[in-house]
Amino acid sequence: VHKWRSEEAAILVGTNTALQDDPLLTTRLWQGENAIRIVIDKDLKLPLALKLFNTDAKTFIYNLAKNSTEENLVYIKLENENFIDQMIQSLFEMNIQSVMIEGGAKTLQSFIDEGLWDEARVITNEELIIENGIAAPEMKDFILESQERYFSDVISYYYNN
């Protein structure tokens, strides 16, 4: 995952993933430049103590309240709740050509539903059992290209049809 992050211009998560996982979204286990971190935080409810807001990488916060820059944090105000089209346009205007969406399920499903994806890498652990997890996004219009096995993990590569 850290190698993949080093190959993308940006990495995106939603509010719930930021709150629940407190991810760094950096390439800390792989040599390479950190991608721009993107978080969707419509109501600016995420605490600034999250790792996502440290100074390791530039971070864009898409929201409905403010435009401003504070050190490495860039707040980008969206005009309405239809955030995906506005975000895509904003990223295009900044010449950001690739975005890795790391979740969560709701955010992933939003991009899948809009057909705004080229490749999906699904990692399935064959030994891990989680009783009450979150349902995975529902893939639509895809082609399974290949699979690789790493220990108890299977990585499936899907492409948008």
Secondary structure as GFF3:
##gff-version 3
##sequence-region A 1 161
A	DSSP	alpha_helix	2	6	.	.	.	ID=ss1
A	DSSP	beta_strand	10	13	.	.	.	ID=ss2
A	DSSP	alpha_helix	15	21	.	.	.	ID=ss3
A	DSSP	beta_strand	36	40	.	.	.	ID=ss4
A	DSSP	three_ten_helix	51	53	.	.	.	ID=ss5
A	DSSP	beta_strand	59	63	.	.	.	ID=ss6
A	DSSP	beta_strand	68	70	.	.	.	ID=ss7
A	DSSP	beta_strand	73	77	.	.	.	ID=ss8
A	DSSP	alpha_helix	83	93	.	.	.	ID=ss9
A	DSSP	beta_strand	99	103	.	.	.	ID=ss10
A	DSSP	alpha_helix	105	113	.	.	.	ID=ss11
A	DSSP	beta_strand	119	125	.	.	.	ID=ss12
A	DSSP	beta_strand	142	150	.	.	.	ID=ss13
A	DSSP	beta_strand	153	160	.	.	.	ID=ss14
###
